[in-house]
C-alpha cells in the first residue's frame, strides 16, 4: 500500500477552500481506509459554504463547524486497507469485507450510550452525534474525515455497506441521499384508513427538486404515490423531475405564497396535497408548504439541516387543518441496505446515470462549489479524486 501524501480539499472558512496534503492514515487493528471514487456535494455543504454552520440547533447535539474541515459525506469508494480485527472485516449487515470491495458509508458517528441511542431507533437522535465532512477538524489526526479527498479514514465505530456488483459508483454515490428519502417512509407510519399519512395513491408535493428533492420524487413514485407535484425555481430541474416520476411541475418564480398553494390546490380538486416535503433548505418555503397541504395532511420539514433563521406561522391554521407536521433531520443508518437495493432495481426504469451532471477533481473544489450554486445547469455535482469519469483513478 502506497504511503504517499493524500490530497484533500479543505474548507478553511465559509466561502474559502483550498487543496492540502495530509499523511496517509494508519489503520491499526480496527480502522479502515477507503480510496474514494466519488463524493457528492450536498445541500449541507452549501449551508456551510454560505456560513450557515449551526447544526442540530436547540438540542444537546448542537454544533458549529470546526473549520478547517475536509467536507463531503456522500461517499462511495474501494476498500484500500483494512484492520486485522474481525469486527472491521464485517460491514453493517454482516457481510465479510476484503480489500477491493466497493462500499458506501454512513457519515454519522453515534455514541451508543446516551438515552436516545438506547431508546430511539431509526432516525438518529444521539446527543453526541458527529458526522464526517461536518464535525471533524482537519487540524487533528487522522485529518481525512471527509470525502473530498483521495482517501478517507474510516473509524471503527462508522458504518460501511457493501455495494452490489451490479451497481456502479455513478449510481452508488446516490445512496446517502436515497437514505434521506426515508422521510417518506416516516410519513407511511402515519397512514390510516381515515386518510392521514401517505397511503397508496396519495398526492405528494416536493418543494425543491435539487438532488435531495429529486430522489424524494423517485422514492415517492417507487412507494406508490398517485400524483407527484414538483415545485422549484429552475425549469432545468423541473424537467429533470418529470424524468424521475413527477406528474406535474410548478415553477414558483414570481408567485406569491398564496399563488403557489393555490396552484397545488388546482391540481388536487381544491383540497391540497396529502403529503408535502420541504427540500429547499430555506425557511421561507415552510409557511407555503403548510398552506399547500389539505386538512389532515402531512408536512415534512427536511431540507433546513442548518440554522437558517425564523419564519412566522399561524398556529391556529395548524390546528384548524389538523395538520401533521414532522421535523426530520438526517437519515437512519438502517436505510442504506434497502436504498442500495432500490437504486439497483430502479436503474433499469429511470435515468439514474443522468443524476450526476458534473464531476470535478479534488483540486478543483472551488469550481465545483461555483457550479453547484448554479441550479439552472446542474443536478448532482461530485468530487472525484482526479475528476473526469467517476470511478477512474490514476
Secondary structure, DSSP 8 states (H G I E B T S, - for coil): -----EEEEEEEETTEEEEEEE-----TTT-EEEEEEEEE--HHHHHHHTT--EESTTSTT-EE--SSB----EEEEEEEEE-SSTTTTB-TTS-B--TT-EEEEE-EE--S-SHHHHH--SB---TT-EETTTSSBTTSTT---SSSBSEEEE-TTSEEEE--TTS-HHHHTTHHHHHHTHHHHHHHHT--TTS-S--TT--EEEE--SHHHHHHHHHHHHTT-S-EEEEES-HHHHHHHHHTT-SEEEE-TT--HHHHHHHHHHTTTTS-EEEEEE-SS-TTHHHHHHHHEEEEEEEEE-S--B--------HHHHHHHT-EEEE--S-BTTHHHHHHHHHHHHTTTS-GGGSEEEEEEGGGHHHHHHHHT-TTS-SEEEEESSSSSTT---
